[in-house]
């Protein structure tokens, strides 16, 4: 018998003498960390072999410890190809929880939503990729690794800088809603670079500025077509541009979307975009939602007439949800001749942001409330009162992240059809105009001229801060590609180098 096997047997005997019931009890370290029991039962773990000293002859706990030093990509995709036993490592929830805790830090809450049905492997994979891409990029902020929480959702929050931008937003919403914004001023695109970071060819990411295509501020941006192949941008010049990011080193303008007999996409500012499959929807201050067919190169698919400026959109298959300045949340079926399915009044002021899935609709309003609506039951489940109002929102799984008018990022947990506020985090100095989250990523942008990339724990770990020369009006993330809508009339993209 090899010396290794003798040593292993002696170690097992010593463990049994110290703690005879150890095989039936949850290890003390797991109790202390409040982790779930491992899906790999001890009695099914590979036992030391008397015929050799290969990897599988080691105790299962040592094998999983070795695997914890491998990238998540390797554990998920490579180990199952090696053998069935090693493939079981990826089924061990405790291993993934320990990995996530190591990545997010010991003093953070992760995930912010319920742990039931949480996709731990995906979260760890995304966090590792995010750290690999963004850590060490220029403009990290002021050296702060963690963002401090600033109290519960009902606590008073000090007024952040940016009152001017807030007043401008109010004026823009009210004036454009009433007048249809018939006086968009043409502007010339600036010639100077837009970010203060230097070009770094050693970075895993490349930063590109799409060729000048708008003559006013870009309000919204949306990545489409999988892995950021296409990009749509909506502007105060009343147009929606469709870009092909696969062509050329800087992308190519494919079309400026327009219907028959029109010279622009809309008659007012384009304020929001949403898509589902080949369907693209654009919402405007001209009180319309226009529909476009991406499979047909952006051909016009339909027009939905609303009664007030459209401020936010969400798409689910052939259904379009629109939040408007007249306090309404409207549900439309794009396949019907009369598309309006239902008009809801869940708020007492303009509806500024939306997020939805097959079951729920979440909406934020200027009346400082968040509404949770059950689509299947057809009823309002909950209305949460805040001390600020939300401008951007992302609903991913059972966790919700949202940005408000004072620079705070809010986290919520969805559990048993109930929206539970977790906390507020002081991340930006002004309007949080864009939020994107997934199990392992969190992106935010603001009119304070910054874009920040975080791990989505509470409090968020900020990996990188990008400083811009103009306010950032929105963002979109798909397949590791980040696009932003800029106040200097440009669309900018960060993507992995080929």
C-alpha positions in Angstrom: 0.0 0.0 0.0 1.3 3.4 -0.9 2.5 5.9 1.7 -0.2 8.3 0.5 -3.0 5.8 1.2 -1.6 4.9 4.6 -1.5 8.6 5.5 -5.1 9.1 4.3 -6.3 6.1 6.3 -4.5 7.3 9.4 -6.0 10.7 9.0 -9.5 9.2 8.7 -9.0 7.1 11.9 -7.8 10.2 13.7 -10.9 12.1 12.6 -13.2 9.3 13.8 -11.5 9.2 17.2 -11.8 13.0 17.6 -15.4 13.2 16.4 -17.2 9.9 15.9 -20.4 11.6 14.6 -18.7 13.8 12.1 -19.9 11.8 9.1 -23.5 12.5 10.0 -23.3 16.2 11.0 -23.0 19.3 9.0 -19.4 20.6 9.3 -19.0 23.5 11.7 -17.6 25.8 9.0 -20.8 25.4 7.0 -22.9 26.0 10.0 -21.0 29.2 10.7 -21.3 30.4 7.2 -25.0 29.5 7.1 -24.6 27.7 3.8 -26.9 25.1 2.3 -26.1 21.3 2.7 -24.0 20.0 -0.1 -25.9 18.2 -2.9 -23.0 15.6 -2.9 -23.8 13.4 0.0 -20.8 12.1 2.0 -21.7 8.5 1.4 -21.6 9.0 -2.4 -18.3 10.8 -2.3 -15.4 9.0 -4.0 -13.4 7.1 -1.3 -9.6 6.7 -1.3 -8.5 3.8 -3.6 -6.1 1.2 -2.4 -4.7 0.8 -5.9 -3.2 4.3 -6.5 -2.8 7.9 -5.7 -4.7 9.6 -8.5 -6.9 12.7 -8.1 -10.1 10.6 -7.5 -8.5 8.7 -4.7 -8.4 11.8 -2.6 -11.3 12.6 -0.2 -14.1 14.5 -1.9 -13.5 17.6 0.2 -9.9 17.9 -1.1 -11.1 17.4 -4.7 -13.6 20.2 -4.3 -11.0 22.4 -2.6 -8.7 21.9 -5.6 -11.5 22.7 -8.0 -12.2 25.9 -6.1 -8.9 27.2 -7.6 -10.0 26.6 -11.2 -11.9 29.2 -13.2 -15.7 28.8 -13.1 -15.6 28.4 -16.9 -13.4 25.3 -16.4 -15.6 23.8 -13.7 -18.7 24.3 -15.8 -17.5 23.3 -19.2 -14.3 21.3 -18.9 -14.6 19.0 -15.8 -17.8 17.3 -17.1 -15.8 16.3 -20.2 -13.1 14.7 -18.1 -15.2 12.2 -16.2 -18.7 11.8 -14.7 -17.3 12.1 -11.1 -15.5 15.4 -11.7 -18.6 16.7 -13.4 -20.5 16.4 -10.1 -18.3 19.2 -8.7 -20.4 21.7 -10.7 -23.6 20.3 -8.9 -22.2 21.2 -5.5 -24.1 24.3 -4.3 -21.8 24.8 -1.3 -18.8 25.0 -3.5 -20.4 27.7 -5.6 -21.6 29.6 -2.5 -18.1 29.6 -1.1 -16.7 30.8 -4.5 -19.3 33.6 -4.7 -18.5 34.7 -1.1 -14.8 34.8 -1.9 -15.5 36.9 -5.0 -17.9 39.4 -3.4 -16.2 39.7 0.0 -17.0 38.4 3.5 -18.9 41.6 4.6 -21.4 41.7 1.7 -24.8 40.2 1.1 -25.0 38.0 -2.0 -27.3 37.5 -3.7 -29.6 40.4 -2.7 -32.6 38.3 -3.6 -33.7 34.8 -2.4 -31.2 32.0 -2.6 -33.9 29.5 -3.8 -33.5 28.7 -7.5 -30.6 31.2 -7.7 -28.2 30.3 -10.6 -24.9 30.1 -8.6 -22.7 28.8 -11.5 -23.8 31.6 -13.8 -23.3 34.2 -11.1 -19.8 33.0 -10.3 -18.9 32.8 -14.0 -20.2 36.3 -14.7 -18.4 37.8 -11.7 -15.1 36.2 -12.7 -15.4 37.5 -16.2 -16.4 41.0 -15.0 -13.4 41.1 -12.7 -11.1 39.9 -15.4 -12.4 42.5 -17.9 -12.9 45.6 -15.8 -10.5 45.5 -12.8 -7.5 47.7 -13.5 -9.2 49.8 -16.2 -8.5 53.5 -16.0 -10.5 55.8 -13.7 -11.2 53.4 -10.8 -12.8 56.2 -8.7 -11.3 57.4 -5.5 -9.8 54.1 -4.4 -13.0 52.8 -2.7 -13.6 49.1 -3.0 -17.0 49.1 -1.3 -19.9 51.5 -1.6 -21.4 52.5 1.7 -25.1 51.9 2.4 -26.9 55.1 3.4 -29.9 53.7 5.2 -33.3 52.1 4.5 -35.6 53.2 1.7 -37.7 55.4 4.0 -34.8 57.2 5.6 -34.0 60.7 4.7 -31.2 61.1 2.2 -28.9 64.1 1.9 -29.5 66.0 -1.4 -26.9 65.0 -3.9 -25.3 67.4 -6.3 -27.1 67.7 -9.6 -30.2 69.8 -8.8 -29.7 71.5 -12.2 -30.0 68.3 -14.1 -33.1 67.3 -12.1 -34.7 70.7 -12.9 -33.8 70.2 -16.6 -35.4 66.8 -16.6 -38.6 68.2 -15.1 -38.7 71.0 -17.6 -38.0 68.7 -20.5 -40.7 66.2 -19.5 -43.4 68.9 -19.0 -42.6 71.1 -21.9 -42.1 68.3 -24.4 -45.2 66.5 -23.2 -47.3 69.6 -23.8 -45.8 71.0 -26.9 -44.5 67.8 -28.7 -41.0 69.3 -28.8 -41.2 71.0 -32.1 -38.0 73.0 -31.6 -35.1 70.6 -31.4 -32.0 72.5 -32.0 -29.4 71.1 -34.4 -25.9 70.9 -33.0 -22.5 69.9 -34.4 -20.8 66.8 -33.1 -17.6 67.6 -31.1 -14.3 66.5 -32.5 -12.5 65.8 -29.2 -12.3 62.3 -27.5 -15.0 61.7 -24.9 -13.3 59.7 -22.2 -10.3 60.7 -20.2 -8.8 57.2 -20.1 -5.9 56.5 -22.5 -6.1 53.9 -25.2 -4.7 50.6 -23.9 -4.2 47.8 -26.4 -3.3 45.4 -23.6 -6.8 45.7 -22.2 -9.2 42.8 -22.8 -11.7 45.4 -23.9 -11.8 47.8 -26.8 -13.5 51.1 -26.7 -15.1 52.5 -29.8 -17.1 55.6 -30.6 -19.7 55.0 -33.3 -19.5 57.4 -36.3 -21.4 60.6 -35.9 -25.1 59.8 -36.6 -27.1 62.1 -34.4 -27.2 65.9 -34.2 -28.6 66.1 -30.6 -28.2 64.3 -27.3 -28.6 60.6 -27.4 -31.3 59.6 -24.8 -31.3 55.9 -25.1 -29.4 52.9 -26.5 -30.2 49.2 -26.9 -27.9 46.3 -27.9 -29.6 43.7 -30.1 -29.1 40.6 -32.1 -27.1 38.5 -29.5 -23.6 39.3 -28.3 -24.1 43.0 -29.2 -24.2 42.5 -32.9 -26.6 45.4 -33.5 -27.2 48.6 -31.7 -30.2 51.0 -31.7 -29.9 54.6 -30.5 -32.7 57.1 -29.9 -32.0 60.9 -29.8 -33.4 64.3 -29.2 -33.0 64.8 -32.9 -36.2 62.7 -33.2 -34.4 59.8 -34.9 -33.6 56.1 -34.1 -30.4 54.9 -35.7 -29.6 51.2 -36.3 -25.9 50.3 -36.2 -24.1 47.1 -37.2 -21.3 46.5 -34.8 -19.9 43.6 -36.8 -18.8 45.8 -39.7 -15.6 47.8 -39.6 -13.5 48.7 -36.6 -16.0 51.4 -35.5 -19.3 49.9 -36.6 -21.5 51.0 -39.5 -24.7 53.0 -39.6 -27.3 50.7 -41.3 -30.4 52.8 -41.2 -32.1 55.8 -39.7 -35.6 54.3 -39.1 -38.5 56.2 -40.6 -42.0 55.4 -41.8 -43.5 56.1 -45.2 -43.6 59.8 -46.0 -41.7 60.9 -42.9 -38.2 62.4 -42.7 -37.6 61.4 -39.1 -38.4 58.4 -36.9 -40.7 60.5 -34.6 -42.0 64.0 -34.3 -40.6 64.5 -30.8 -37.6 63.4 -28.7 -37.0 59.7 -28.8 -36.9 58.8 -25.1 -36.9 55.0 -24.8 -36.3 51.8 -26.6 -37.3 48.1 -26.0 -37.1 44.9 -28.0 -38.2 41.3 -28.0 -36.9 39.0 -30.7 -37.3 40.8 -34.1 -39.6 43.5 -32.6 -38.1 46.9 -31.8 -40.2 49.6 -30.1 -39.4 53.2 -29.8 -41.2 55.7 -27.5 -41.3 59.4 -28.0 -42.5 62.7 -26.6 -44.8 62.8 -29.6 -47.1 60.4 -27.7 -46.5 57.5 -29.9 -44.8 54.1 -29.8 -43.5 53.0 -33.2 -42.8 49.4 -34.0 -40.0 48.1 -36.3 -39.1 44.7 -37.8 -35.5 43.9 -37.3 -35.8 40.8 -39.5 -36.8 43.1 -42.4 -33.9 45.5 -41.9 -35.8 47.8 -39.6 -39.0 48.2 -41.7 -41.9 49.9 -40.1 -44.2 47.4 -38.4 -46.9 49.5 -36.8 -47.8 52.7 -34.9 -49.4 52.9 -31.4 -51.0 56.2 -30.5 -50.9 57.1 -26.9 -52.4 60.1 -25.1 -49.2 61.5 -23.5 -45.4 61.5 -23.9 -44.0 57.9 -23.7 -41.2 57.8 -21.0 -40.4 54.1 -20.7 -41.0 50.8 -22.5 -40.8 47.1 -21.9 -41.4 44.2 -24.4 -42.5 40.6 -23.7 -42.9 38.6 -27.0 -45.6 40.5 -28.9 -46.7 42.6 -26.0 -45.5 46.1 -25.4 -45.8 47.9 -22.1 -45.5 51.7 -22.0 -45.3 54.2 -19.1 -46.4 57.7 -19.9 -46.5 61.2 -18.6 -50.2 61.0 -17.9 -49.6 58.6 -15.0 -50.7 55.5 -17.0 -49.1 52.1 -17.6 -50.5 50.7 -20.9 -50.4 47.2 -22.2 -50.5 46.7 -26.0 -50.8 43.6 -28.2 -48.9 44.4 -31.3 -50.7 41.7 -33.3 -54.2 43.2 -32.9 -55.8 45.8 -35.0 -56.8 47.7 -31.8 -53.6 47.1 -29.8 -54.6 48.5 -26.4 -55.3 45.6 -24.0 -55.4 47.4 -20.7 -54.6 50.9 -19.3 -53.6 50.9 -15.6 -53.3 53.9 -13.3 -51.0 52.6 -10.6 -49.3 56.0 -9.7 -50.2 59.6 -9.0 -47.5 61.1 -11.3 -45.5 60.3 -14.5 -44.3 56.7 -14.9 -40.6 57.0 -15.4 -39.3 53.4 -15.5 -40.5 49.8 -16.2 -39.3 46.2 -15.8 -41.3 43.1 -16.5 -41.4 39.4 -17.1 -44.2 36.9 -17.9 -45.7 37.2 -14.5 -44.9 40.7 -13.0 -44.7 44.3 -14.0 -42.6 46.7 -11.9 -43.0 50.4 -12.4 -41.4 53.5 -10.9 -43.0 56.9 -10.8 -42.2 60.5 -10.0 -44.7 60.2 -7.2 -41.9 58.3 -5.4 -43.6 54.9 -5.4 -42.8 51.5 -6.9 -45.7 49.4 -8.0 -45.8 45.6 -8.3 -48.5 44.3 -10.6 -49.5 40.7 -11.2 -50.2 40.1 -14.9 -51.8 36.7 -14.4 -54.1 37.8 -11.6 -54.7 41.2 -13.2 -54.2 43.1 -9.9 -51.9 45.4 -8.1 -50.0 43.4 -5.4 -48.0 46.1 -3.7 -47.0 49.8 -3.8 -43.7 50.7 -2.0 -43.2 54.3 -0.9 -39.7 55.8 -1.3 -38.2 59.1 -0.3 -36.9 59.7 -3.8 -38.2 58.7 -7.3 -36.7 56.1 -9.6 -35.5 56.8 -13.1 -34.1 53.4 -14.1 -34.7 49.8 -13.2 -33.6 46.3 -14.0 -35.4 43.1 -12.9 -33.2 40.0 -13.0 -34.4 36.7 -11.5 -35.7 37.5 -8.1 -33.6 40.6 -7.5 -34.3 44.2 -8.6 -31.8 47.1 -8.9 -32.9 50.6 -9.6 -31.4 54.1 -9.7 -33.0 57.3 -8.5 -32.9 61.1 -8.9 -30.4 61.7 -6.1 -27.6 59.3 -7.1 -28.7 56.4 -5.0 -28.9 52.8 -6.3 -31.7 50.7 -4.6 -31.8 47.0 -4.2 -35.0 45.0 -3.7 -35.7 41.3 -3.3 -38.7 39.5 -4.9 -40.1 36.7 -2.7 -43.6 35.1 -2.6 -45.1 37.8 -4.8 -43.7 40.5 -2.5 -41.2 43.3 -3.3 -38.9 43.8 -0.2 -36.5 46.7 -0.1 -33.0 45.8 0.9 -31.1 49.1 1.1 -29.9 52.2 -0.7 -26.3 52.8 -1.8 -24.7 56.2 -2.4 -23.0 55.4 -5.8 -23.5 58.5 -8.0 -23.7 62.2 -7.4 -26.7 62.9 -9.6 -29.5 61.2 -11.6 -28.9 57.5 -12.1 -30.0 57.3 -15.7 -29.3 53.6 -16.4 -29.1 50.3 -14.5 -28.3 46.8 -15.8 -28.0 43.7 -13.6 -27.7 40.0 -14.0 -26.8 37.2 -11.5 -23.2 38.3 -11.5 -23.0 41.8 -12.9 -24.2 45.4 -12.1 -23.7 48.4 -14.4 -24.8 51.9 -13.6 -24.5 55.3 -15.3 -25.4 58.8 -14.4 -25.8 62.5 -15.4 -22.7 63.0 -13.1 -20.7 61.9 -16.2 -19.7 58.5 -14.9 -20.3 54.8 -15.8 -19.6 52.3 -13.0 -19.2 48.6 -13.1 -19.9 46.6 -9.9 -20.3 43.1 -8.4 -24.1 42.9 -7.6 -23.8 42.4 -3.8 -24.9 44.6 -1.0 -23.1 46.9 -0.7 -22.0 46.7 -4.4 -18.3 46.3 -5.0 -17.2 48.9 -7.6 -14.6 47.4 -9.9 -14.2 50.4 -12.3 -15.4 54.0 -12.7 -15.2 55.5 -16.2 -15.3 59.3 -16.3 -17.0 60.9 -19.3 -17.0 64.5 -20.6 -20.7 64.7 -20.8 -23.7 63.3 -18.9 -24.6 59.7 -19.6 -28.2 59.2 -20.4 -28.6 55.5 -20.6 -26.8 52.2 -21.1 -27.3 48.7 -22.5 -25.4 45.4 -21.9 -25.5 42.2 -23.8 -23.0 39.4 -24.1 -20.3 41.3 -22.3 -20.7 44.3 -24.6 -21.5 47.7 -23.0 -23.0 50.6 -24.9 -23.9 54.1 -23.6 -26.0 56.9 -24.8 -24.1 60.2 -24.4 -25.1 63.8 -23.8 -22.5 64.8 -26.4 -24.5 63.2 -29.3 -22.5 60.0 -29.4 -22.9 56.2 -28.8 -19.9 54.5 -27.3 -19.2 50.8 -27.0 -16.9 48.6 -24.9 -16.5 45.1 -26.1 -14.1 42.2 -25.9 -11.2 42.3 -28.3 -11.4 39.7 -31.1 
